[in-house]
Every structure is written in C-alpha cells, then in structure tokens.
Amino acid sequence: MGYDFETHVSRENTGSAKWDAMYRRNPRVGHEIVPLSVADMELPNPPEVIDALRSYLDDAILGYTEPTDAFYDACIGWQARHHGWTPARAWLVTSPGVVPAIFNAVSSLTEEGDGVIIQPPVYYPFRMAVKRTGRTLVTNPLRRVELEDGGHAYEMDFEDLARKAADPRNRMLVLCSPHNPVGRVWRADELRRLLDICVANDVIVVSDEIHDDLVMPGHVHTTILRVADAGEYDHILVCTAPSKTFNLAGCQASAIYIPDEALRERFEEGFAKVPFLELNAFAYVATQAAYTSCDEWLEQLIGLVWANYRMLRGFLAAYLPEVELYPLEGTYLAWLDFGSWGLSKEELEAFMCEEALLFPDEGSMFGPEGDCFERLNLACPTDVLEAALERLVHAARERRLGAFSGGDER
C-alpha cells in the first residue's frame, strides 16, 4: 500500500516541543510555517501503530504493565530482519528513552571525575550526561576531510582517540552510530578500529544506535556488537528505540542491549535507584506494532527522506551554491555549512528564525565545531521543505547573502 506522507498535520496547541519552541522564538510567525528543527517527523504515524493503540484501548485496562513475550520477540525479530543479528532476550533492558539510558550508563558505570569521551559535533545530551553527573568531558572531535568532488565529509580521528583512551582517567566513550548531526553511517572497519582502541584501554563503549533504521540507499548500518568478539562484550552497550524510526518519541520506549551479565547488572542497579523508569502501557503496544507491522512503511519513509535530500541538494546547487550540504548516509537530518556567508552564529540564528523562518537546529547546539552550521529536518512533506527553501532563497536575496551578495538575481 502507499502511505500518506503529504498530509499536513498542524501541531499547534498540542504541546509539541518543536512547535512551541518556534512560537517562543518568534511569536509573530504565521500559522502556515512548519519548523524544521527537533528530530521528530512532520508526518502521520504509521497507521498500523495507531490501529494497535486503538485496539488496546478498546480491550485493555490501563493498569500496571510489564513487557510481554510478544514485546521481546518484536524487538529481537526487528534486529534480526533489518540488521542481521539476533540478540539474546536476556540482553534486553527496557528504558523510557535512549537519553535516560545514556545518563544511567554514565552514572552507574563510571565514577565521579572520570573522563567520558564524545565525538563532536554530536547530539547535545551526550555533553549533558557527562557534565550533569559530575564526570569530566573529553572531546575527540570528528575530522573534516575533502572529497574528490571538492565537498567534505567527516571521519573519526583515531590517533586522537587512541591518545585519549590511553589516559587511565578516561573510562567511557559515547558513540553516535549513525551519527547525529553529521549523517555518517560508520563502516564495519571504522567500528572495529574504534573497538580495538577502547577494549585495549578498558574503555566502555555506549553506542547510541537510535537512528539505525534510517539509512539511505547505498549504505548499511552495522551494530557495533556485530564486529565484536564475545570476549569484548563486557565493554559494550547498544541503545536502540522505535522513536526516531516511527515517530514515537512521545511513547517513551527504548531497548538497550547489554550482553555482559555483570555490566547489565550494574546498569540495572543504576536504574533501580530511580523510581518510575518502567515503560508505560502504550509504549509496549506501539513498539510491538511498529516492529512487527511497519517494515513497508519504513521503506517508503526512506524513499521520501532521500527524495527530499536530493531536492535540497539541487535547490542549493541552483540558488545557494556557496552553502555546503554534507553527504547524507543516515538519519533524516541534513547538515549544512553556512560559514561562507560571514555571519556570526548569533546572526545566522536570527536570520533563520526572523527572516527565512526555517527554524532549524543551530549547529552550535552540537558543540563549537558546529558553529555556523544548521541541522535541517527532512522528515516532512516535500512541499513543506520546498516552501522552506523558497523562503530561504528569498531572504538571502533580500539580505544579499552568498550568491546574491553581488546582486545576482538568479
């Protein structure tokens, strides 16, 4: 069946974090504007998930709820079908989200003052998890490398990582795989090299793989556990969730895979110190439905995201060639470099939110390495993205930025 990815769903007055932030930033914005920031989708949820939730409400009592065998089978079956590995049921620990799981991993598997390595520019809660738990932030910035076509992409700086992992004060690395915001899908050989460094230096790897299903044509996601030997399992946690894939962030569900029993017990003991971290009833139902019934929906979604990315690439080439768009291998988030415009990060934010009315995520959120970059959400109807790009070009022309600085009226 063909799924509906073109209907506009207004999220005004629904408590949407993304939309409410837009109106706080610019109260004068028109009702036709759709923000392109926070990584949830401006698309209807899979109908199979909605039907399952409706059926549950018709038939169930909303009492205390535990995961069923069907829930575990759905999570494990999805990994087997889509990622080529079959985790054991005992490895799976539920969490109300990947971010709570990362906070818990940092607090329960390291000590105060220990160093935790992140690879900026990177998802900003990684930094928060380190600082708010009293750990020491250690950065291993990604390297920008030039491509044959003159563009750029990112790779890991393994030499720098080896130096920092060798410091006995550094006890953990939080990996983003696929990487948010730069859009890299790490190859198996890259993951193997990272794991060699970390295991040799007794550094635990927490792999945030929440975007694992959102991989563009020509690329394949490899979970880090697939490149690990069983003897290395005591250094690895893998965090997954249906929330990015199926637009279910509000259901608060994630599956954390921890093969090593001792590591898993320490992680679970950390959660046990904080009450009410169980999943809610709807989270179990939505996850099970998504992981058993929505394979085709995901395939069509990736087609939409890839088409939107190609449209963005063509639009920039035609009107704003000085704005560099990074290759999109995974996630539905485009990473754009506006540094050639010569604006400060504050000026760029004001331009995006007061003149162009795009409301992207500012690159500086992901660390100073992201200054004067923007992260643009492509999980939206195509005409929403097209209208946003037309506003961007119009505003750049009005300000005579970039290609329009010399009066080019292309």
PLY file of the C-alpha trace (Angstrom):
ply
format ascii 1.0
element vertex 410
property float x
property float y
property float z
element edge 409
property int vertex1
property int vertex2
end_header
0.00 0.00 0.00
1.03 3.59 -0.47
1.39 5.54 2.78
0.41 9.17 3.26
3.48 11.36 3.60
1.93 14.50 2.15
-0.87 15.41 4.57
-0.04 18.43 6.71
-0.66 17.81 10.41
-0.81 21.01 12.44
0.75 20.58 15.87
-0.29 23.95 17.21
-1.62 23.84 20.77
-0.78 20.14 21.15
2.25 20.54 23.43
4.67 19.83 20.58
8.14 20.75 21.86
9.23 21.70 18.35
6.29 23.92 17.50
6.09 25.58 20.92
9.80 26.45 20.69
9.17 28.08 17.30
6.42 30.32 18.70
8.57 31.25 21.70
11.44 32.18 19.38
9.24 34.23 17.05
5.70 34.90 18.31
4.86 36.68 15.06
5.38 33.64 12.85
2.47 32.70 10.59
0.36 29.60 11.11
1.46 28.18 7.74
5.11 27.85 8.89
6.41 24.40 9.88
9.63 24.27 11.96
12.44 22.04 10.68
14.28 21.54 13.95
13.78 18.80 16.58
14.25 15.25 15.29
10.68 14.10 15.18
8.68 13.91 11.97
6.06 16.22 10.49
4.35 13.09 9.18
1.42 10.97 10.39
2.37 7.94 12.45
2.19 4.52 10.81
-1.50 3.55 10.70
-0.61 0.07 11.98
0.64 1.62 15.22
-2.42 3.83 15.61
-4.73 0.85 14.98
-2.89 -1.22 17.58
-3.21 1.55 20.18
-6.92 1.96 19.43
-7.47 -1.77 19.75
-5.60 -1.83 23.04
-7.75 0.99 24.42
-10.88 -0.89 23.39
-9.84 -4.13 25.05
-7.48 -3.38 27.96
-7.39 -1.86 31.42
-4.76 0.83 31.88
-3.16 -0.74 34.93
0.45 -1.55 35.79
2.02 -3.18 32.76
5.08 -5.34 32.10
6.70 -6.37 28.82
5.21 -9.49 27.28
6.91 -12.28 25.36
5.48 -10.71 22.20
7.20 -7.41 23.02
10.60 -9.09 23.42
10.07 -11.14 20.26
9.18 -7.98 18.31
12.35 -6.15 19.38
14.62 -9.11 18.69
12.88 -10.01 15.44
13.32 -6.47 14.11
17.06 -6.55 14.76
17.32 -9.93 13.05
15.33 -8.88 9.96
16.81 -5.43 9.48
20.32 -5.58 10.94
21.42 -9.18 10.62
21.99 -10.04 14.25
19.86 -11.82 16.85
20.37 -10.58 20.40
19.52 -12.90 23.27
16.39 -11.97 25.22
18.39 -11.73 28.44
20.45 -8.90 26.97
17.47 -6.56 26.55
16.84 -3.93 29.22
13.93 -1.54 28.68
14.28 2.19 29.24
11.86 5.10 28.76
14.32 6.51 26.25
17.86 6.39 24.95
18.82 9.62 26.73
17.84 8.26 30.19
19.81 5.12 29.33
22.92 7.15 28.46
22.63 9.18 31.66
22.28 5.93 33.61
25.23 4.30 31.84
27.46 7.27 32.65
26.37 7.44 36.29
26.32 3.69 37.02
29.37 2.51 35.04
31.83 5.33 35.80
32.82 7.28 38.90
32.61 11.00 39.62
35.51 12.77 37.95
36.10 10.01 35.39
36.57 11.13 31.81
33.86 10.35 29.25
34.78 10.76 25.58
32.37 12.16 22.98
32.91 12.91 19.28
31.61 16.39 18.44
29.83 17.90 16.71
27.41 15.48 18.32
23.95 15.13 19.86
23.96 17.61 22.75
22.54 15.32 25.51
25.84 13.41 25.40
27.53 16.51 26.78
24.74 16.99 29.31
25.01 13.39 30.54
28.70 13.88 31.27
28.50 17.28 32.94
25.36 16.74 34.99
26.71 13.54 36.54
29.96 15.14 37.66
32.14 13.42 35.09
34.88 15.06 33.03
34.06 15.87 29.41
36.73 14.69 26.97
36.29 15.52 23.29
37.56 13.53 20.33
36.31 15.82 17.52
35.47 14.33 14.16
37.79 15.32 11.31
36.50 17.10 8.21
38.04 15.56 5.10
37.86 16.74 1.49
36.11 14.53 -1.05
37.04 14.05 -4.70
34.21 16.36 -5.79
35.54 19.18 -3.60
32.94 18.69 -0.90
33.60 17.49 2.62
32.63 14.65 4.94
33.57 13.54 8.44
35.67 10.70 9.74
36.89 9.67 13.17
40.27 10.89 14.39
41.62 7.54 15.58
45.06 8.88 16.52
43.50 11.42 18.86
41.10 8.78 20.20
43.99 6.42 20.95
45.78 9.14 22.93
42.70 9.96 24.97
41.65 6.36 25.54
45.16 5.61 26.84
44.63 8.07 29.70
43.51 5.83 32.61
41.23 8.59 33.87
39.02 8.19 30.77
36.63 5.29 31.32
33.88 5.55 28.70
33.13 6.62 25.13
29.63 7.54 23.98
29.35 6.74 20.28
26.65 8.09 17.93
26.00 5.46 15.25
24.64 6.58 12.79
25.99 9.97 13.68
23.70 12.87 14.56
24.09 15.55 13.22
26.71 14.88 10.53
24.84 11.98 8.90
27.67 9.41 8.80
26.92 5.69 8.86
30.07 4.18 10.29
31.56 1.30 8.31
32.35 -2.00 9.98
36.10 -1.38 9.68
35.75 2.00 11.41
33.79 0.44 14.26
36.33 -2.36 14.57
39.19 0.12 14.83
37.33 2.13 17.47
36.61 -1.03 19.44
40.24 -2.16 19.25
41.31 1.12 20.84
38.65 1.11 23.53
38.98 -2.54 24.57
42.78 -2.29 24.71
42.42 0.63 27.12
39.48 -0.76 29.13
37.12 1.98 27.91
33.41 1.11 27.86
31.55 1.95 24.63
27.95 3.15 24.87
26.67 3.03 21.30
23.61 5.20 20.63
22.06 3.49 17.60
18.66 5.19 17.73
18.94 6.14 14.02
19.95 2.60 12.99
16.93 2.06 10.72
17.20 5.41 8.93
19.92 4.57 6.43
19.98 5.99 2.93
20.41 3.99 -0.31
23.90 2.60 -0.79
24.71 2.39 2.92
24.30 -0.30 5.59
24.16 0.15 9.35
26.34 -2.22 11.37
25.69 -2.51 15.07
28.94 -2.43 16.98
28.09 -5.78 18.57
28.36 -7.43 15.15
32.05 -6.53 14.88
32.82 -7.51 18.49
34.11 -10.82 19.77
32.24 -12.39 22.69
35.23 -11.63 24.90
34.69 -7.92 24.25
31.01 -7.84 25.26
31.94 -6.59 28.73
32.82 -3.26 27.11
29.65 -2.62 25.06
26.09 -1.33 25.48
23.87 -0.72 22.45
20.93 1.69 22.69
18.02 1.34 20.24
14.46 2.62 20.08
11.46 2.80 17.73
11.07 6.51 18.42
13.09 8.01 15.55
12.12 5.34 13.04
8.36 5.50 13.58
7.89 8.98 15.10
7.09 7.62 18.56
9.19 9.85 20.84
6.12 10.66 22.93
5.62 6.98 23.76
8.99 6.84 25.56
10.29 3.38 24.74
13.75 2.02 24.06
15.57 -1.30 24.08
19.10 -1.38 25.48
21.19 -4.45 24.62
23.87 -5.39 27.16
25.33 -8.87 26.53
27.64 -8.99 29.55
25.79 -10.03 32.69
27.97 -8.11 35.15
27.73 -4.91 33.09
23.98 -5.39 32.73
23.54 -5.84 36.48
25.42 -2.61 37.19
23.28 -0.78 34.63
20.06 -2.18 36.11
21.19 -1.30 39.63
21.57 2.28 38.46
18.01 2.33 37.17
16.79 0.74 40.41
17.90 3.85 42.31
15.40 5.98 40.37
11.70 5.04 40.68
9.20 5.02 37.82
11.56 4.23 34.97
9.37 1.42 33.64
7.74 1.85 30.25
4.08 2.83 30.10
1.42 0.56 28.64
1.22 2.43 25.34
4.98 2.19 24.83
4.86 -1.61 24.80
1.92 -1.71 22.39
3.34 0.89 20.00
6.78 -0.74 19.94
5.39 -4.19 19.28
3.17 -2.95 16.44
5.98 -0.91 14.86
8.49 -3.74 14.96
6.09 -6.36 13.59
3.92 -4.49 11.08
5.71 -1.41 9.72
8.53 -2.68 7.50
6.90 -1.34 4.33
6.12 2.00 5.99
9.81 2.43 6.81
10.86 1.57 3.27
8.56 4.25 1.88
9.69 6.76 4.52
13.33 6.34 3.49
12.27 6.96 -0.11
10.68 10.25 0.96
13.70 11.38 3.00
16.09 10.54 0.18
13.93 12.40 -2.34
13.82 15.43 -0.02
17.59 15.33 0.37
18.09 15.26 -3.39
15.69 18.17 -3.81
17.61 20.13 -1.16
20.89 19.37 -2.91
19.52 20.54 -6.26
18.00 23.68 -4.74
21.27 24.69 -3.13
23.24 24.00 -6.30
20.90 26.22 -8.28
20.48 29.14 -5.89
22.95 28.97 -2.98
25.99 27.02 -4.22
28.21 28.52 -1.51
26.19 26.69 1.20
27.80 23.29 1.66
25.50 20.31 2.15
27.20 17.28 3.67
26.54 13.78 2.30
23.57 12.10 3.97
24.31 8.45 4.73
21.92 8.03 7.64
19.32 9.83 9.80
16.75 12.20 8.28
18.80 15.25 9.26
20.71 17.37 6.74
23.91 19.11 7.88
24.65 22.42 6.16
27.63 24.76 6.44
26.71 28.46 6.14
30.17 29.67 7.17
30.82 31.26 3.77
28.16 33.88 4.50
30.39 35.52 7.09
27.65 35.77 9.73
28.27 35.07 13.40
26.36 32.13 14.86
24.03 34.60 16.59
23.42 36.48 13.33
22.79 33.23 11.48
20.25 32.09 14.07
18.43 35.42 13.88
18.36 35.23 10.09
16.95 31.69 10.12
14.25 32.40 12.70
13.28 36.00 11.93
13.81 36.36 8.18
13.91 32.97 6.45
11.55 31.36 9.01
13.14 27.92 8.71
13.61 27.29 12.45
16.34 24.64 12.03
18.54 23.41 14.85
21.58 25.65 15.28
24.83 23.81 14.72
26.31 25.32 17.87
23.95 23.08 19.89
26.23 20.20 18.98
29.42 21.86 20.19
31.63 24.71 18.95
32.59 22.51 16.00
29.06 23.17 14.71
29.19 26.97 14.81
27.60 28.47 11.67
26.17 25.11 10.65
22.46 24.28 10.59
20.73 20.92 11.05
17.62 20.64 8.88
14.89 18.04 9.43
13.93 16.31 6.16
11.15 14.12 7.62
8.34 16.30 6.34
6.04 16.55 3.33
8.01 17.53 0.25
6.01 20.72 -0.29
6.81 21.82 3.28
10.53 21.55 2.56
10.13 23.25 -0.82
8.31 26.20 0.75
11.03 26.50 3.40
13.76 26.55 0.77
11.92 29.21 -1.22
11.78 31.35 1.94
15.49 30.78 2.47
16.38 31.91 -1.05
14.06 34.92 -0.84
15.54 36.01 2.50
19.12 35.52 1.25
18.32 37.61 -1.82
16.81 40.36 0.33
19.92 40.42 2.53
22.29 39.97 -0.44
23.97 36.99 1.17
26.14 34.43 -0.54
25.41 34.12 -4.25
23.25 37.25 -4.04
25.94 39.45 -2.49
26.88 40.85 -5.89
23.31 41.48 -6.94
22.84 38.09 -8.65
19.10 37.76 -9.30
19.18 34.10 -10.31
0 1
1 2
2 3
3 4
4 5
5 6
6 7
7 8
8 9
9 10
10 11
11 12
12 13
13 14
14 15
15 16
16 17
17 18
18 19
19 20
20 21
21 22
22 23
23 24
24 25
25 26
26 27
27 28
28 29
29 30
30 31
31 32
32 33
33 34
34 35
35 36
36 37
37 38
38 39
39 40
40 41
41 42
42 43
43 44
44 45
45 46
46 47
47 48
48 49
49 50
50 51
51 52
52 53
53 54
54 55
55 56
56 57
57 58
58 59
59 60
60 61
61 62
62 63
63 64
64 65
65 66
66 67
67 68
68 69
69 70
70 71
71 72
72 73
73 74
74 75
75 76
76 77
77 78
78 79
79 80
80 81
81 82
82 83
83 84
84 85
85 86
86 87
87 88
88 89
89 90
90 91
91 92
92 93
93 94
94 95
95 96
96 97
97 98
98 99
99 100
100 101
101 102
102 103
103 104
104 105
105 106
106 107
107 108
108 109
109 110
110 111
111 112
112 113
113 114
114 115
115 116
116 117
117 118
118 119
119 120
120 121
121 122
122 123
123 124
124 125
125 126
126 127
127 128
128 129
129 130
130 131
131 132
132 133
133 134
134 135
135 136
136 137
137 138
138 139
139 140
140 141
141 142
142 143
143 144
144 145
145 146
146 147
147 148
148 149
149 150
150 151
151 152
152 153
153 154
154 155
155 156
156 157
157 158
158 159
159 160
160 161
161 162
162 163
163 164
164 165
165 166
166 167
167 168
168 169
169 170
170 171
171 172
172 173
173 174
174 175
175 176
176 177
177 178
178 179
179 180
180 181
181 182
182 183
183 184
184 185
185 186
186 187
187 188
188 189
189 190
190 191
191 192
192 193
193 194
194 195
195 196
196 197
197 198
198 199
199 200
200 201
201 202
202 203
203 204
204 205
205 206
206 207
207 208
208 209
209 210
210 211
211 212
212 213
213 214
214 215
215 216
216 217
217 218
218 219
219 220
220 221
221 222
222 223
223 224
224 225
225 226
226 227
227 228
228 229
229 230
230 231
231 232
232 233
233 234
234 235
235 236
236 237
237 238
238 239
239 240
240 241
241 242
242 243
243 244
244 245
245 246
246 247
247 248
248 249
249 250
250 251
251 252
252 253
253 254
254 255
255 256
256 257
257 258
258 259
259 260
260 261
261 262
262 263
263 264
264 265
265 266
266 267
267 268
268 269
269 270
270 271
271 272
272 273
273 274
274 275
275 276
276 277
277 278
278 279
279 280
280 281
281 282
282 283
283 284
284 285
285 286
286 287
287 288
288 289
289 290
290 291
291 292
292 293
293 294
294 295
295 296
296 297
297 298
298 299
299 300
300 301
301 302
302 303
303 304
304 305
305 306
306 307
307 308
308 309
309 310
310 311
311 312
312 313
313 314
314 315
315 316
316 317
317 318
318 319
319 320
320 321
321 322
322 323
323 324
324 325
325 326
326 327
327 328
328 329
329 330
330 331
331 332
332 333
333 334
334 335
335 336
336 337
337 338
338 339
339 340
340 341
341 342
342 343
343 344
344 345
345 346
346 347
347 348
348 349
349 350
350 351
351 352
352 353
353 354
354 355
355 356
356 357
357 358
358 359
359 360
360 361
361 362
362 363
363 364
364 365
365 366
366 367
367 368
368 369
369 370
370 371
371 372
372 373
373 374
374 375
375 376
376 377
377 378
378 379
379 380
380 381
381 382
382 383
383 384
384 385
385 386
386 387
387 388
388 389
389 390
390 391
391 392
392 393
393 394
394 395
395 396
396 397
397 398
398 399
399 400
400 401
401 402
402 403
403 404
404 405
405 406
406 407
407 408
408 409
